[in-house]
Each structure stands twice: as structure tokens, then as C-alpha cells.
Amino acid sequence: MGGWKGGKRHGKGRVRHANGDVYVGEYVADEKCGHGVLETARGVRYEGGFYAGLYHGQGTFTQKGKATLVGEWKHGVYVGPTIKG
């Protein structure tokens, strides 16, 4: 489900992968880009920004039965909590 441009996912969409992972959010040129929610079959949930398919910007990462990380991500790496002020 979602939009296509030039044969690639583009715009808002929902994809269920063969491994059970589900992504609902924005795509640009077939990459997760913009705001989205990824829920994996392993019990991981991430809601926030994506860029080039990676966690990027503000987001919340939760692993079932474990800690939750809320803050800033850069190219898939958690860089720390959000500091306001």
C-alpha cells in the first residue's frame, strides 16, 4: 500500500516484510525517509524520523521487556536524549 514514483515507493505507505516486520510511514525513492513507525517481529518498536532507511532525528526506540530510548538519532546511531532549552 502506498504511492509509487519511477517504480519506487514514494510518499506515505505501509509495508509488511516477509520476516514479519511492519513499517508505516514515509518513503522517498524506495527508502524510509521522514516520519514512520517500524515494528519488528523481534519485539522492537521505533517511532520517529528516518533518513536513507535508518533511524535519524527525534525518535523513540522500545524493545519489549527492556529499556526505552528517547532522543536524537544520527544515521542509525543513538546519540543521546533530547535536550530542550
C-alpha positions as CSV (number, residue, x, y, z in Angstrom):
1,M,0.0,0.0,0.0
2,G,1.3,3.5,-0.7
3,G,2.5,5.7,-3.5
4,W,5.0,5.0,-6.3
5,K,7.2,7.2,-8.4
6,G,9.5,5.9,-11.1
7,G,8.9,2.3,-10.0
8,K,9.9,3.0,-6.4
9,R,8.0,3.6,-3.2
10,H,7.3,7.3,-2.7
11,G,5.1,9.1,-0.2
12,K,3.2,7.5,2.6
13,G,2.8,3.8,2.7
14,R,2.6,0.5,4.7
15,V,4.8,-2.5,4.1
16,R,4.7,-5.9,5.8
17,H,8.0,-7.7,5.1
18,A,8.3,-11.5,4.8
19,N,10.1,-11.6,8.2
20,G,7.0,-10.1,9.9
21,D,8.4,-6.6,10.3
22,V,5.9,-3.8,9.5
23,Y,6.7,-0.2,8.5
24,V,4.1,2.5,8.3
25,G,5.4,5.9,7.2
26,E,7.0,7.9,4.5
27,Y,9.2,6.8,1.6
28,V,11.5,8.7,-0.8
29,A,13.0,6.8,-3.7
30,D,12.2,3.4,-2.0
31,E,13.9,4.4,1.3
32,K,12.3,5.0,4.6
33,C,12.6,8.8,4.9
34,G,10.6,11.2,7.1
35,H,8.3,10.1,10.0
36,G,7.5,6.5,10.4
37,V,6.8,3.6,12.7
38,L,8.7,0.3,12.5
39,E,7.6,-2.7,14.5
40,T,9.7,-5.8,14.2
41,A,8.8,-9.5,14.7
42,R,11.5,-9.5,17.4
43,G,9.5,-7.0,19.6
44,V,11.3,-3.8,18.7
45,R,9.3,-0.6,18.0
46,Y,10.7,2.6,16.7
47,E,8.7,5.7,16.1
48,G,10.3,8.8,14.8
49,G,12.5,10.1,12.0
50,F,14.1,8.1,9.3
51,Y,16.7,9.1,6.6
52,A,18.0,6.8,3.9
53,G,16.3,3.8,5.7
54,L,18.0,4.5,9.0
55,Y,16.8,6.0,12.3
56,H,17.5,9.7,12.1
57,G,16.3,12.7,14.0
58,Q,13.9,12.5,17.0
59,G,12.7,9.1,17.9
60,T,11.6,6.6,20.5
61,F,13.0,3.1,20.4
62,T,11.4,0.4,22.6
63,Q,12.4,-3.2,22.9
64,K,9.8,-5.5,24.5
65,G,10.7,-6.2,28.1
66,K,13.8,-3.9,28.0
67,A,14.7,-0.2,28.1
68,T,13.2,2.6,26.1
69,L,15.5,5.2,24.4
70,V,14.0,8.6,23.6
71,G,16.1,11.2,21.9
72,E,18.3,12.0,18.9
73,W,19.4,9.5,16.3
74,K,22.0,10.1,13.6
75,H,22.3,7.7,10.7
76,G,21.0,4.8,12.7
77,V,23.0,5.6,15.9
78,Y,21.5,6.8,19.2
79,V,23.4,10.0,20.2
80,G,21.5,10.8,23.3
81,P,18.5,12.2,25.0
82,T,16.8,15.3,23.6
83,I,17.9,18.5,25.4
84,K,15.4,21.3,25.4
85,G,16.2,24.8,26.4
